[in-house]
């Protein structure tokens, strides 16, 4: 079972100071979204990286606009940012943890898929 200690131990160190209660909800959410039947022996890794991705997304969400600047004005200061439409895969691409989760998901996908 993935634990808060597993998340804190990730090499980036960005979660090292967080307490269990701040991490556990993200582990719980990831565990609901990841199928043990599909992921098999790499299930715990998938949960860990998806949980870290979700947590990193929340932590960076308070840092302001994430899209590129689309307009600026010098006086009295104005700035506008774009807000592109983001798919679930695009969202997962936004963090190293999400990209690792996608790598794991590709390992168990079993070939091309038609949407």
Order of alpha helices (4+ residues) and beta strands (2+ residues): alpha-alpha-alpha-alpha-beta-beta-alpha-alpha
